[in-house]
């Protein structure tokens, strides 16, 4: 009886420690998501194949309350996109969601091939903090649908995109859309991961690997911010040995007042 009591005590202690650790991790993640200035992007530069001449740069502007108020894209002739608010709620979400920088602008092997896509299902494993697999339905110009399965693995560091998306009210606005379409869905709480992806694999309906991305992050000393990400892409659809295609992303942040 004493032995059973001790075993039960150990089990409960381990359980409570586990809950405590998870709570601590959640607190760290929630703290990171707060829009302090030194966690907000000032600019993001995308460099293809290590060539500075083939780079694209996004720049972001915030007000004194750390609210994102506009951004520019060096590849666009449209000029700055201004975020509009009413009672602190983003009112031009569709325009912002269509233009703002996010990782899908780099990690999107089917871009240009299909006229629309639908996120059909999302799967969560482990802690449930991250979508580990996604089923997407891609429709081409002839209205033929292709089923794609995306498998994602993550690191343990907080999502570097979340602070600046939250500072613009983008996540909150996405969650208010009844049926978010295509890119809008990426910004919902359901799809916005807590951590950063390390590998992303795209498989077709026959479980054949078509595309693979690996991401390496260069963190600052405190592991609070990513200074650089190197994204390596492999295309397995050519019938030949895939050649690595490398994109480097340089992140700069606002100075903390």
Helices and strands as residue ranges (DSSP letters): H 2-33, G 37-39, E 41-48, G 52-54, E 55-62, E 68-73, E 81-82, E 85-86, E 89-90, H 93-99, G 103-105, E 116-124, E 131-139, E 145-158, H 162-167, H 170-176, G 182-187, E 195-204, E 209-219, E 226-235, E 245-253
